[in-house]
């Protein structure tokens, strides 16, 4: 990500004297055409006092890393989901509805950030032909379709490919060990032309053993979220829209935290915890991903 590269270099540009004493540890992500990575994770979702979790197994396949290193051709496939002791895999009747066993090909940045679904129209057809939408009235279905169709390519890709996106937070970094780097930033939103302002922070730690950990945190700016809500209302994307006074009184906070163990030889995340906490008018909710990754070939 260009933002992360600037964040890593900013201390060196602004304080050249410090740069002489401390150099950034560069951890570029090394990928190879044909490479396959197993990604296993536990996803826990909490809303108010209720928490549910599932065990998911998936794979990342690097189809082409040679033609353009800044635009990798990658495939993600969810192999199985286990919830409450019940496992669903590609042989299960529900597999198509849950996109299990169906590969999604996408274009990714050098750190694996999803940039564009390779065949977005085909994926949209697969989503809306799922049995889930059979019980949804035509008006509601078309609203969802229009909402997704209006998204920018990068937002759409990152919405549907969360796992590669989470991994990319900690991959391809270059920070001075032990020196926190903070920056204002913008987060993508589902409304074209509208971005949500916030702040991001990175710290890279190197243990005595040589093990490398990247810590990431970010938060949304509450006023920027309100501006996003106003934009959604103006475009008719919100039903039963709140008044301006109600918008001004809304409390909304979103924070994300990631802790990643990095293979310093390859730049790949080996183990990662990603947690997101939201405080909204309808209550608090949170998600946590405990992720393990290893190479298959």
C-alpha positions, 0 to 999 in steps of 0.5 A: 500500500502506498500509504504504508510505504509513506508511513514507513519512510516518513520518520526517515524523511522528517528526521534524517539524523535519526535515520543514521542511527536506525534503519527500517527493516524491510520485509517485502512479500516474496511470492512465486507463480504456482505457490499455494498457502493454506489459511486456517482461521477461527472467526468469532463474532460477538453481538451484545452478550452472544458470541458465535464462532466457526472454523474455516479452512481456505487456500491462496493460490498465486496464479501469476506473480511474474507478469506484473509484480504490482498486480498479482493474479491470485485465487482464493478458495474457501474449502470448508466451514465448521460451525457447532460441530457441523462441517460444510465442504464442497460436497455439501448441498449448501456449498454453492450458497456459501461460496465453498469450493468455488474459487474467486480470482482477483488482482492483488497489490504486491502485499496481497491487498485485493484490488479487483475481482478478475470477473466481477460480473460472473461473481455477481451472477453466482452471488445472486443465484444463490438459494439465499436470495430465492426467499428475498423479494425482488425490490430488496434483491435489486436494492442489494444488487444496485448497492454492490454494483455501485461499489468501486472495484477495490471496495468490492474486492476487499468486501468479498475477500476479507482474509487476503485483505487482513493479511495485507495489513502486515505484509510488505512493511518497512519500519524501524524496529520499536518506533511507532509510526502513526498517520491520518488515513482514509478508509474505503466506503461502499459509496463511490467518491465518499471516504471515511477519515481515520488514523492508523498506527504501526509498530514493528518489534524484533525479539532477541530470538530474531522473531518479527512481529508487526502490530497494527491498529486503526480507528474511524473518525466519528465525524467522518462517519456521520458525513458518510451517513449523510451521504448515504441518506442523500443517495437514498441508501438509508431507509427511515433516515434519521434527522440531522439532530439525531445524526449529530447525537449518534455515537459510533466508534470503530477500532481494528487491531492486528498482531502478526508474526512474520516470516522474515525470510519471505515476508508472509504472515505466519500467525495473526490475530485480527480484532474489530470492535464497533460501538453503534446506536444498536449496541456493541459488537465485535469480530475476531480472527485467529489465523494460521498460515503455512505453505503447501508446496 
